[in-house]
Structure formats: structure tokens, C-alpha cells
């Protein structure tokens, strides 16, 4: 419990952790810090979030040294899955002790993260991270976790694209694909996109298709940037 008091549950993209685990099979890390992640282009611009996730999973200690669990993951096949399963169950033992992965539902997991102080948006991102981790570890999941959270219909995709063509964004507040959050100011109103929501992603992708050419490269670094010019429909 002492470890978890000084770290928070991961709310970054699990794909970044997968990338790190693959690098770990190729490189015998002796120290893992921001400069190490930068050198290997892992979680570019969001290295601190990646380090926080690795600490929560007990793969890196507070001094940036690999733990025995991380060293143990320098294997492949069934042995890798078994050792990753141990990492996954230990890191979320408080939750699993209440409800095991094969019985827990999304709402229970979201409530667990919200009780730890996360907003519902961050809790959803942490849920996506957790489910991806459990799947990679090949843990037995409940039927609810096995199925997609939202099925986006063709009608909803069409509506999203229509909305994208008729909106006029004035500012992209933040584009943070590692944490899974995007905030955009559209016609004076703030819109939050959660990358773990299929429906949000349908709308965001439609907006991106229409507007990406107007977004400067600095947006990818998470800077607040104004998007000047006419509406997407007029462009």
C-alpha cells in the first residue's frame, strides 16, 4: 500500500506501455527516467506520465531503477503472459480483492478510479488502460469487459461528420493523445473528447478530417493554439 500512496493509477495510452515492454525485451535498462524515455522515443512529450504508470505497475522504483518484476518481463510467450498477469493483479489488488476481473463491470471500475480522486473522464481513460493491460496479460475478463463499450452506428458517424462540417472551431485547447484527452473550443463552447469513447472518437475523427490542415504542428505538443480562418465548410 505504501507504493500506491505516492503514485496514481495510469491514465495514459496503454500502447505506450506496450512499446516500452517491447523495448525492455531488447534493452537491459539500468536506469529509467525522462531522458531514457526520450532517447528511445517512448511517450514523446509525456514521459512523466509514462514513468508514473511504470511506478504504479511496480516496474520502476522511485529512484528510476528497474524492479525485479520488470527484469522478469524480459521473456516471451506464455511465461511473459504469466508474469504480466502477476504485475496486473498486484497493481490493482485493491480492486481485484473486491471484484475479480471475470466478474467486474465497467461502472465498478470507473467508480474505483473516481474514489481515488479522478474525474469521470480520467476514470474512463484509466479503465481503457486497465482493460488493455488485462487483455495483454490474458486474464479472464467478464463478458461486459470483453465487448466494445459503445457501438457507433452509421447514422451516428454521419451525424458526427455533418456536425464537423458545420462547426467553426476558434481554439484547440489541448490535443493530448498520450493521456487520451482532447479539449476543443468550438463556437465559444468547450468540448471534451475522450479517446476511450468510440462515439467521441467518431466525432473527433470527423472534425479532424475537416480541420487538421488548420492545426499547427505545435498542437501535437499540447500547446494552446488559436485556429484562425473561416469554417471548415467554407475552407
Buried (B, 14 or more C-beta within 10 A) or exposed (E): EEBBEEBBBBBBBBEBBEBBBEBBEEEEBEEBBEEBBEEBEBBBEBBEBBBBBBBBBBBBBEEBEBBEBBBBBBBEEEEBBEBBBBBBBEBBEEBBEEBBBEBBEBEBBBBBBBEBEBEEBBBBBBBBBBBBBBBBBBBEBBEBBEEEBEEBEEEBBEBBBEBBBEBBBBBBBBBBBBBBBBBBBBEEEEBBBBBBBBBBBBBBBBBBEBBEEBBEEEBEEBEEBEBEBEBBEEE
